[in-house]
Amino acid sequence: MNRLVSGTAVLALSLGLIACTDNGSSDMSSTVDFTAFVIAEVGNTSEGRDAVSINDIDFSFNDQDNEQAFAELF
């Protein structure tokens, strides 16, 4: 149950960050943490969900040296 709550929180945060992006309508661009995005997407297993468009997302890679970044997935 705790993993479900944690996954839901990460998903909500990721979707909130994505919703805040302005898709290039200004010079200020928002970035989405890649690790949080992947964990949220893996955690979202609802049937019938739509694919997430990632072409216009500017990812930040904050966990490049963190060997445990995806540990909760395995």
Order of alpha helices (4+ residues) and beta strands (2+ residues): alpha-beta-alpha-beta
